Amino acid sequence: MSISNHDSAHTSVSVSITLAVLHAASRLGIERQSLLTACGLETEQLSDPDGRLPFATQERLWQQISLIDHPEPGLAIGQHLTPGLFSVLGYLLQSSPTLADALAAGLRYQRLIGEGGELQLHEQGDELQLLYRPLNPQLPATRTRVLALLAAWVQMIYPLLNNVRVRRVQFAYPQPADLAAYQACFACELQFDATDYGIVLPKAVASTPLLQANLPLQSILRQHAEALLARLPSESLSARVVSLLGEQLARGEPDRAELARRLKLSERTLQRRLADEGCNYQQLLNDTRQQLAQQHLSQSDLPAAEIALLLGYSEPSVFFRAFRQWTGLTPGEYRAQQRQAG
């Protein structure tokens, strides 16, 4: 099973968040139709805010946005995203009685917005950590997408809480040379080279009543959210494995035993359940590497040796042999072919 087909079948995002991104881009002066054309999107696909789009389609949108003339395009987009454009989930968060209730709703209904990553909530000491682990963390467009989400979350939190500030924002990449855009957006401590992307709040604010709490409205919105959630296909085990593989590859050679532990399965059970879905671990790993390799070579100028490291290969020569088996081409030949076609 190829990852591209897998993504189309199992990994999707809401039309509402796509509309929100397009609206934010328009506010920055980016021509909407040019974005739609570049991403292969038709206006008819955006007619139902509760509809779904393949995640790969939205990745192409973020790839185009990452090319705009701004030090961090994701921050620019995120500061123009508004809760109302997130459809039912945005209003559900706003109407929750406390921040803890809002965060719980965000965790339960996160798939309504999209399946491009996993939102987690951790309590550590006196901190409340809202962490995000994106799908395909190595891709340049992922940084743009996640920065937009972090900026939008901060913009969403402050109007809900009176005199409460975010303690820290975390980024899973090295500190850039220019922090002006980050400081203007977040106005708090910035932590780079973190294990995960995330926003950190004082734990004590969890029980803080929200300024726009509305229990009758929340009850109606929750019923609608449950109905939308029930319409989504159940996430397959192979989809979860692909997501975790993308995360592991960003840190080196994948560990099947650790992946099984994250899924709360034994390795034997993992193998059996993947076989029930018509695939296996090694196949998913190879397909994930192939797709990411082709995306890196098509969308970035990274040297092939660096791409090999991003895909968890200890030696570039192993990556070169694998890539020739996948495509019949060397990485350099494939990149040249893609640029000629472009």
C-alpha positions as CSV (number, residue, x, y, z in Angstrom):
1,M,0.0,0.0,0.0
2,S,1.5,3.4,-1.0
3,I,1.5,6.2,1.5
4,S,-0.1,8.6,-0.9
5,N,-3.1,6.4,-1.4
6,H,-3.2,5.8,2.4
7,D,-3.2,9.5,3.1
8,S,-6.0,10.1,0.6
9,A,-8.1,7.4,2.2
10,H,-7.4,8.0,5.9
11,T,-5.8,11.4,6.6
12,S,-8.0,14.5,6.0
13,V,-8.6,18.0,7.1
14,S,-11.7,20.1,7.4
15,V,-12.8,22.5,4.7
16,S,-13.4,25.0,7.5
17,I,-9.7,25.3,8.5
18,T,-8.7,25.4,4.8
19,L,-11.1,28.3,4.3
20,A,-9.7,30.0,7.4
21,V,-6.2,29.7,6.0
22,L,-7.3,31.0,2.6
23,H,-9.0,33.9,4.3
24,A,-5.9,34.8,6.3
25,A,-3.8,34.6,3.2
26,S,-6.2,37.0,1.4
27,R,-5.9,39.5,4.3
28,L,-2.1,39.4,3.7
29,G,-2.6,40.3,0.1
30,I,-2.1,36.8,-1.4
31,E,-4.4,36.3,-4.4
32,R,-6.9,33.5,-3.5
33,Q,-7.3,32.0,-7.0
34,S,-3.6,31.7,-7.5
35,L,-3.4,29.6,-4.3
36,L,-6.3,27.4,-5.4
37,T,-4.7,26.8,-8.8
38,A,-1.3,26.1,-7.4
39,C,-2.8,23.5,-5.0
40,G,-5.2,21.9,-7.5
41,L,-8.2,23.0,-5.5
42,E,-11.6,23.8,-7.0
43,T,-14.1,26.2,-5.5
44,E,-16.7,23.5,-5.4
45,Q,-14.6,21.5,-3.0
46,L,-14.9,24.3,-0.4
47,S,-18.7,24.8,-0.6
48,D,-19.4,22.7,2.6
49,P,-17.5,24.0,5.7
50,D,-18.1,20.7,7.4
51,G,-16.7,18.8,4.5
52,R,-13.2,17.2,4.3
53,L,-10.1,17.5,2.0
54,P,-7.1,15.1,1.8
55,F,-4.3,16.3,4.1
56,A,-1.9,16.1,1.1
57,T,-4.0,18.8,-0.6
58,Q,-3.7,21.2,2.3
59,E,0.1,20.4,2.6
60,R,0.4,21.8,-1.0
61,L,-1.4,24.9,0.3
62,W,1.1,25.4,3.1
63,Q,3.9,24.8,0.7
64,Q,2.7,27.7,-1.4
65,I,2.2,29.9,1.7
66,S,5.7,29.2,2.9
67,L,7.0,31.0,-0.2
68,I,5.6,34.4,0.7
69,D,7.9,37.3,1.5
70,H,7.9,37.2,5.3
71,P,10.5,36.0,7.8
72,E,8.1,33.4,9.2
73,P,5.0,33.1,6.9
74,G,3.3,30.8,9.5
75,L,3.3,33.5,12.1
76,A,1.8,36.0,9.6
77,I,-1.0,33.6,8.7
78,G,-1.7,32.5,12.3
79,Q,-2.2,36.1,13.5
80,H,-5.0,36.5,11.0
81,L,-6.8,33.2,11.8
82,T,-10.0,33.8,13.9
83,P,-11.9,31.3,16.1
84,G,-15.1,31.7,14.1
85,L,-13.5,30.4,11.0
86,F,-12.7,27.1,12.8
87,S,-16.4,26.3,12.6
88,V,-18.0,24.3,15.4
89,L,-14.8,23.6,17.4
90,G,-13.8,27.3,17.6
91,Y,-17.2,28.2,19.0
92,L,-17.2,25.2,21.3
93,L,-13.9,26.2,22.9
94,Q,-15.1,29.8,23.3
95,S,-18.4,28.7,25.1
96,S,-16.7,26.3,27.5
97,P,-17.1,27.1,31.2
98,T,-13.4,26.8,32.1
99,L,-10.1,26.5,30.4
100,A,-9.9,22.8,31.4
101,D,-13.2,22.2,29.7
102,A,-12.0,24.0,26.6
103,L,-8.8,22.0,26.4
104,A,-10.7,18.7,27.0
105,A,-13.0,19.6,24.1
106,G,-10.0,20.4,21.9
107,L,-8.5,17.0,22.6
108,R,-11.7,15.1,22.0
109,Y,-12.7,16.9,18.8
110,Q,-9.2,17.7,17.3
111,R,-9.9,15.4,14.3
112,L,-12.7,17.8,13.2
113,I,-10.1,20.3,12.3
114,G,-7.7,17.9,10.8
115,E,-5.5,14.8,11.1
116,G,-2.2,16.5,10.3
117,G,-0.9,15.9,13.8
118,E,-1.7,14.8,17.3
119,L,-2.6,17.3,20.1
120,Q,-1.6,16.2,23.6
121,L,-2.1,17.7,27.1
122,H,0.5,17.2,29.8
123,E,0.8,18.4,33.4
124,Q,4.3,18.8,34.7
125,G,5.0,20.5,38.0
126,D,3.1,23.7,38.0
127,E,2.8,23.8,34.2
128,L,0.1,22.9,31.7
129,Q,1.7,21.9,28.4
130,L,-0.4,21.8,25.2
131,L,1.8,19.9,22.8
132,Y,1.5,19.3,19.1
133,R,3.2,16.5,17.2
134,P,2.8,17.1,13.4
135,L,2.6,14.6,10.6
136,N,5.7,14.8,8.3
137,P,7.7,17.0,10.8
138,Q,10.7,17.2,8.4
139,L,9.0,19.0,5.6
140,P,9.6,22.8,5.3
141,A,5.9,23.4,4.9
142,T,5.2,21.7,8.3
143,R,7.1,24.5,10.1
144,T,4.9,27.1,8.4
145,R,1.7,25.1,9.3
146,V,2.6,24.5,12.9
147,L,3.7,28.1,13.5
148,A,0.3,29.2,12.2
149,L,-1.4,26.9,14.6
150,L,0.6,28.1,17.6
151,A,0.0,31.7,16.7
152,A,-3.7,31.1,16.3
153,W,-3.9,29.2,19.7
154,V,-2.3,32.2,21.5
155,Q,-4.6,34.6,19.7
156,M,-7.6,32.4,20.8
157,I,-6.5,32.0,24.4
158,Y,-6.0,35.6,25.4
159,P,-9.6,36.8,24.8
160,L,-11.0,33.9,26.8
161,L,-8.9,34.6,30.0
162,N,-8.7,37.7,32.0
163,N,-5.1,38.8,32.8
164,V,-3.6,35.4,32.1
165,R,-0.5,35.1,29.9
166,V,1.1,32.2,28.1
167,R,4.3,31.2,30.1
168,R,6.3,29.7,27.2
169,V,6.0,28.7,23.5
170,Q,8.2,25.7,22.3
171,F,9.6,25.1,18.9
172,A,11.1,21.8,17.6
173,Y,13.9,23.4,15.6
174,P,17.0,25.6,16.3
175,Q,16.6,29.2,17.2
176,P,16.5,31.5,14.1
177,A,18.8,34.5,13.9
178,D,15.9,37.0,13.9
179,L,13.4,36.7,16.7
180,A,11.5,39.9,16.1
181,A,8.4,38.2,14.5
182,Y,8.3,35.7,17.3
183,Q,8.5,38.3,20.0
184,A,5.8,40.4,18.4
185,C,3.5,37.4,18.0
186,F,3.9,35.6,21.4
187,A,5.3,38.2,23.9
188,C,6.5,35.4,26.2
189,E,9.5,33.1,26.8
190,L,10.6,31.3,23.6
191,Q,12.2,27.8,23.8
192,F,13.8,26.4,20.7
193,D,15.3,22.9,20.1
194,A,12.4,21.6,22.2
195,T,11.2,17.9,21.9
196,D,7.8,19.0,20.8
197,Y,6.0,22.1,19.6
198,G,3.7,23.5,22.2
199,I,2.2,26.2,24.4
200,V,2.9,26.2,28.2
201,L,0.5,27.8,30.7
202,P,0.5,28.0,34.5
203,K,-1.3,24.9,35.8
204,A,-3.4,27.0,38.1
205,V,-5.3,28.6,35.2
206,A,-7.0,25.3,34.3
207,S,-10.0,26.0,36.5
208,T,-10.3,29.7,35.4
209,P,-13.8,30.5,34.2
210,L,-13.8,31.7,30.5
211,L,-15.1,35.1,29.8
212,Q,-17.4,33.9,27.0
213,A,-18.8,30.8,28.8
214,N,-22.2,29.8,27.6
215,L,-23.4,26.4,28.8
216,P,-26.7,26.2,26.8
217,L,-24.8,27.1,23.6
218,Q,-22.0,24.7,24.4
219,S,-24.5,21.8,24.8
220,I,-25.9,22.4,21.3
221,L,-22.4,22.7,19.8
222,R,-21.2,19.6,21.5
223,Q,-24.1,17.6,20.0
224,H,-23.2,18.9,16.6
225,A,-19.5,18.1,17.2
226,E,-20.4,14.5,18.2
227,A,-22.4,14.1,15.0
228,L,-19.5,15.4,12.8
229,L,-17.1,13.2,14.7
230,A,-19.2,10.1,14.1
231,R,-19.2,10.8,10.3
232,L,-15.4,10.6,10.2
233,P,-13.9,7.2,9.3
234,S,-12.2,5.5,12.3
235,E,-8.4,6.1,12.1
236,S,-6.7,2.9,11.0
237,L,-3.8,1.4,12.9
238,S,-1.6,1.8,9.8
239,A,-2.5,5.6,9.8
240,R,-1.3,5.9,13.4
241,V,1.9,3.9,12.6
242,V,2.6,6.2,9.6
243,S,2.2,9.3,11.9
244,L,4.5,7.9,14.5
245,L,7.1,6.8,11.9
246,G,7.2,10.4,10.6
247,E,7.9,11.6,14.2
248,Q,10.6,8.9,14.8
249,L,12.4,9.6,11.5
250,A,13.0,13.2,12.6
251,R,15.1,11.8,15.4
252,G,17.0,9.0,13.7
253,E,16.5,5.3,12.9
254,P,12.9,4.3,13.8
255,D,12.4,1.9,16.7
256,R,9.6,-0.7,16.2
257,A,9.6,-1.7,19.9
258,E,9.2,1.9,21.0
259,L,6.5,2.5,18.3
260,A,4.6,-0.6,19.6
261,R,4.8,0.8,23.2
262,R,3.4,4.1,22.1
263,L,0.5,2.3,20.6
264,K,0.1,0.2,23.8
265,L,0.6,-3.0,21.8
266,S,3.2,-5.8,21.8
267,E,5.3,-6.1,18.7
268,R,3.6,-9.4,17.9
269,T,0.1,-7.8,18.1
270,L,1.3,-4.8,16.1
271,Q,2.4,-7.2,13.3
272,R,-0.8,-9.2,13.4
273,R,-3.1,-6.1,13.3
274,L,-1.2,-4.5,10.5
275,A,-1.4,-7.8,8.5
276,D,-5.2,-7.6,9.1
277,E,-5.1,-4.3,7.3
278,G,-3.1,-5.7,4.4
279,C,0.3,-4.2,5.2
280,N,3.3,-4.6,7.5
281,Y,5.7,-2.4,9.5
282,Q,8.6,-2.6,7.0
283,Q,6.3,-1.8,4.1
284,L,4.9,1.3,5.9
285,L,8.5,2.4,6.8
286,N,9.7,2.1,3.3
287,D,6.7,3.8,1.8
288,T,6.9,6.7,4.3
289,R,10.6,7.1,3.5
290,Q,10.0,7.1,-0.2
291,Q,7.2,9.7,0.0
292,L,9.2,12.0,2.2
293,A,12.3,11.6,0.1
294,Q,10.4,12.5,-3.1
295,Q,8.8,15.5,-1.3
296,H,12.2,16.8,0.0
297,L,13.8,16.4,-3.5
298,S,10.9,18.1,-5.2
299,Q,10.3,20.9,-2.7
300,S,13.6,21.8,-1.2
301,D,17.3,22.3,-2.1
302,L,18.6,20.1,0.7
303,P,21.6,17.9,-0.4
304,A,20.7,14.2,-0.8
305,A,23.1,13.4,2.1
306,E,21.1,15.6,4.5
307,I,17.8,14.1,3.3
308,A,19.3,10.7,4.1
309,L,19.9,11.8,7.7
310,L,16.3,13.2,7.9
311,L,15.0,9.9,6.9
312,G,16.9,8.0,9.6
313,Y,19.6,6.5,7.4
314,S,23.0,6.2,9.1
315,E,24.8,6.2,5.7
316,P,23.8,8.2,2.6
317,S,24.9,5.2,0.4
318,V,22.1,3.1,2.0
319,F,19.6,5.8,1.1
320,F,20.9,6.1,-2.5
321,R,20.5,2.3,-3.1
322,A,17.0,2.4,-1.6
323,F,15.9,5.3,-3.7
324,R,17.1,3.7,-6.9
325,Q,15.1,0.6,-6.0
326,W,12.0,2.7,-5.5
327,T,12.2,4.9,-8.6
328,G,14.9,3.5,-10.9
329,L,16.7,6.9,-10.5
330,T,19.3,8.4,-8.3
331,P,18.2,11.2,-6.0
332,G,20.0,13.7,-8.3
333,E,18.3,12.4,-11.4
334,Y,14.9,12.4,-9.8
335,R,15.3,16.1,-8.6
336,A,16.4,17.1,-12.1
337,Q,13.5,15.3,-13.6
338,Q,11.0,17.1,-11.3
339,R,12.5,20.5,-11.9
340,Q,12.3,20.0,-15.7
341,A,8.7,18.9,-15.4
342,G,7.9,21.9,-13.2
